[in-house]
C-alpha cells in the first residue's frame, strides 16, 4: 500500500502540472457502470471432484478522465462481490484501481506514468492467467508501476525509454511463489509507410520468485500495419538471453492476423515468450495460441467466440509446468443506450505437473449491466 501511496503522489504531482499550467481543454468525462451476473458451473473449485454451484457476482466501476491540450489524467476503480449458493467458503470481495497521467513536456517530448493495483483470482488476472501456472482459485494481489518517456526524432521516427515494476503475492494457504519483476526498455519506432510501423526494442529484466532467477535480456523487432482495407498483420521476432550459471540464448516471436468486416472480424495469434513464472517460481517459456471471431448482425446484437491454448514449460529443464485450454462464447443484447443483457458459455481444461488429474469446468452465465456517461 505504501507503493500505491508513493505512486499516487508522483502521479498527483504530474496531474497538478497538467491542470495548473494548462487551463484549456475538454470538460472532465465521467462514467459509472453497474452489473450483476449469475453463473452456473459444474466444477466451481476446478479440482478433480465436481462441485456444482451457482455464483452471483455484483459489481461496479467508476472512471474519470480529464484532458488538457498538453496532458491527460485518468482514474478508475472497480469492485465486485462473489456469493456462492453452496460453497460459501469461496465468497470473495475483489477490487482494483488504476491511475494514469501524461504530460507533453516540450513539443517533441512526452512523459507518462501509470500505477495499478488489483486483488482477484489468478485466473482472472490478465497477466497471470496467460502465464497459466497459478491455480485458478488462488487469491492474488498485483501491483504494477510503469513510467515512460518518449521523444519524437523526426516526422516518422520516435524513441523512448520505459521502466516497469510488478509485484505479485498470493494467499499463504495457496503455497504459491510470490515475486517481483523489474524491466528496463529502450525502443525505436519508425513509420515505414502510411499503414505500417517498424519497432526495435532492447530490454533488460530481473525477476525474483522465491529466489533470484537471474537476468533476462531481449532484443527484437516487430512490424504492424494494414494490408489492404480489411486485413491487419502484426509480426515480431528476436532473441532472449537468460543469465544463470551459463548464458542460454533462445528465440522468441509473435504473429497476429485479423480480418475486419462491416459486421464482424476474424483473428488468430501466436506468441512465444520467456519470463518469470509467478506461482511456481523460476523462469518459464510460454507458447500461446489464440483464435477469435466477432459478429454484429444488427445494431442491438453482438456476439463473440474465443479459443485459447497456453503451454508453459520450465526454462531450465523444459519440463511441463502447466497447460490450459479455454473456449468461450458470448452474446450481448443492447436494450437501450444504458442497459444491456448478456449470456455466455465457457469450457476450461487445465493440466499441471503437480496435479494427478486433469480438471475441467463448464460454466453458463447470464448478466445485466447498466452504464452512464456524462461530462
N, C-alpha and C positions, 0 to 999 in steps of 0.2 A: 504493500500500500504506500510505502514511502516513495517507491519509484513512480507510482501514479501521481503523487503529490508533486514530486520534483518535475516530472514531465508536464504536468498541468501548469506549473509556474512558468516554465520555458515557453510553452505554447501561449499562455496568457500574456506574456511579455510581447510575443510576436503579434498576438491579436491586438494588443494595445497599440502597437505600431501601425497595424492595418487601420484601426479606427481613429487613432489620434492624429496621424499625419495626413490622412486622406478622408475627407468628409463626403466625397462624392460616391455615388454607387447606387445599386438597386436596394429596395427595401428587403429586410430580412425575410427569408422563406421559412415557414414553419410547417411541420406535418405531424400528424398523430394517427397511428394505426392500432386497432384493437382486433383480436382474433380469438377464436375458440375452435378447437377441433377434437374429434372423438376418433380413437384408433382402436381397432381390434387386432390382436396379434396372437399367433399360436405358440410363440416361444419368447415371452417377454424378457427373460433373463439371458437369452441367447446362449443357453447351455445345452447339454445332451437331453435333459428332461424337458418335456413340453409343458410349460406353464402358460395356459391361455388366459388372457386378461383383456379388460377394456381400460384404456388410458385416456383421461381427459386432460387437455392442455389449454390453459387460459393465459393470454399474454398481451403485452402492449409494447409499442415502440414509438418514441418521440424523437424528432430531429429538428435542428435549427441550422440554417445556412445563411451567412451574411457575406455579401460580395461587394468589394470596392474596386475601383479602377486599377489598383495596384496590389490587391491582396484579397484573401478569402479566408473565412473562418467557418468550420463545420463541426457541429456537436451532435451526437446521437447516443441514445441509451435505450435498452430494451430489457424486459424481464418476462419470464414465463414460469408458471407453476404446473407441475405434473401431479395428478392424482390417479392412483391405480385402484380399481374396484376390489381386487383380491390380494395382490402383493403390495400391501401398504408400506412395507419397508423400503420400497423403491420410490416413494413420493419424494419429490425434489423441488427446489426453487433455483432456477438458473437465471443468470443476469449477465449483462455486459455493457460496455461503453466504448465510445470511440471519439477521439479529439484530433482534429487536423487543422493546420493553419499554413498558409503560404503567403509569401511576400516577394514582390518584384523589387529587388534592391536597386538595380540600375536598369537601363534599357535592355541590357543583354544578360543580366544575372538574376536568377530566381532561387529562392530557398523555400523548402517545405519540411515541416515537422509533423509527425503523426505518433499517436500513442493509443493503444487499445488494451482492454482487459476483459477476459471472458471466463465465466465458470459454466461448464456444460459437460455432458457425456463426451468421452473421447471420440466416439463415432460421429458426433455432431460438430466437432471442431474441424474446420476445413483442412488445416494443415496436418492435424494428427490423423484424420481418417484416411488421408492419402498415403500416410506412412504405413497404415494397415498393421501396425504392430501392437497398438494399445487395445486392451479389452474394451468392447463397445460400451459396457455399463460401468466403466471406471470414471469417476468424477475427476475432471481435470481443470486446472487453472492456468490460463495462458496470458502472459503479459508481454506485449510487444512494443518496442520503441524504434522509430525509423526516422532518420534525418537525411536530407538530400539537398544538394546544391548543384544547379545546372548553369551552364554558360553557353550562349549562342555564339559560335565561332564565325559563321557566315550565314547567308540566307538559307542554305540547305544543311548545314552541319552544326551539331551541338555536342558538348562534352559535359560530363557530370561525375560527381563523387557522392557516395552514399555509405552510410553506416547503419547497421541494424542489430539489435539485441533482442533475443527471445528467451523468456524464462518459462519453463513448464513444470508444474508439480501435479502429483496425483495424491489421492487419499492414501493414508498409510495402510489401510486394510487391503488395498489392491496389490501391494508389494511390487509395484512397477517403478522403474527408474526415472526419477525426475532429472532435469538437466537444464543447461543453458547453451545458447548458440550466439556467437558474435561474428558478424560478417562485415568486411570492408570491400567496397566495389568501386571500380573506375570504368567508365563507359564512353564510347564514342559512337555517335549516330549520324547517318547521312541519308538524305533522300536521294534514291537512285533514279527515280522517275516521279511522275505526278502521282502514281498509285503505289509506289514501293519505297521501303525504308530498310537500310542495312545497319546492323548494330554489332559492335565489337565490345566484349566485356571481359575484364580481368577481375577475379575475386579471390579473396583470402578469407578462410573461415576457420574458427576454432570452436570446438564443442566439448562439453562435459556432460556425460550421462552416467552418474555414479562415480566415474573416474575420468581423467583426461583421455580423450580419444585421439589426440593428435591433430595436426593442422591439415586442412584441405585447400588446395589451390586449383582454381578453374580458369581456363582460357578458352573462349568460344566466340562464335559468330552466328548471327541469325539474320534472316530476311523475312519480311512480312509485306504483303501487298495484295492487290487485286489483279486477277487475270480475267479480263472482261467485266461486264456489268454485274454478274451474279456469283462469281467464284472468288473466294479469298483463300490464300495459301500462306502458311507460316512454317518455316523450317529453320533448324539450327543444329549445330554440331560443335564439338570441341573435345578437350582432354582435361581430365581431373587427376591431380597428383595427390596421393594420400601419404602423408609422412608418419611413419611409425618406426619400427626397427629398421625397415628398408622403405625406400620410396617406391610406391606402386602406382603406375600410370594406367588409367582406364579411360575409354571413350564414353561420352555422353551425348545425347542428342534428343531432338523432338521434331515432330511433324504434325501439322494440323491442316485439314482441308474442310471448307464449308461452302455449301451451295445455297444461296438465298434466293427465294422467290417472293412473289407478292403475297402468298398465303401460307408460307412456311419455309423451313430450312432443313437441310441435312448436313451432318458434320461428323468427322472422325478425327481422333487424336491419338498419338503415341508419344510417350516420354520415357526416357531413361535418365536416372539421376543417382547421385551418391551424396549421402548426408547423414545427419545424426538420427539414430534410431531411438527416439523417445519412447519410454516404456520398457524396452528390452535392454538398452544400453549398447554402447559401441557405435559403429558406423554400419550403414546398410546401403545396398544398391537396390534400386526400385525400378520396376517396369510397369507402366500404366497404359492400358488400352481402353479407349472410350469411344462410344458411338452415340449420337444424339439426333433426334428429329423433333421439329415443332410444326404445328399445323393450326391455322386460324381460319376456319371455314366461314365465319361471319364476324361482325363487329363485337358480338357478345360472347362468343365461344372461342376458347383457346385450349389446345391440348399439346402435350409433350411427352416424349419417352426417352429413356436414358439407360444405357448398359455400360457397366464399368467392370474391368478386371484388373486387380493390382497384385503383383508378386514382389515380395520383399525377401531379400537374401542377405546374409551376413557378408560384409565386405571382405572380412579376413579369411573366412573358411568356405564361402559360397553355399553354406547350409541354408535351408529354407527357414525363415523366421515366421512368416505368415503370408497367406494369400486371401484375397477377398473377391467375391463375385457379387454384383448387385444389379438388379433390374428394377426399374420403377417407371410408372406411367401416371400422368396426372391430367385431370380435366377441370377446367375452370369456366364458370358461367358468370358473366358480369350482369348483375341485376340492374344496377344504376351506376351513376358516376362515383358513388362512395361505397357501395355494397357488392360483395362477390361471394359466390358459393363455390366449393371445390370438392373434388373426390380424387382419391389416389390409391394405387396398389404398389407394394414393394416386396421384393423377394431378395433375401440376403443369405449368403453362404460364406463361412469363414473357416480356414484351416490354419493351424499353427503347429510349430514343432513341439510345443509343450502340452498340447491337448491330445487326449486319447481318441476323441471322436471329432467328427466334423459337423458342428452345429449349423442349422439353417433356420430361418424365420420368415414367415409371410405376414404381411400387415395390410389391412384395409383402413382407409382414412376418409372422414367426412369433415369439412371445415366451413366456417363462415367468417368473413373478415369485413371490417369497416375502416375506411380511411378518410382523413380530412386534411386538406392543404389550404393554407392561407398565407397572406403577407401582411 
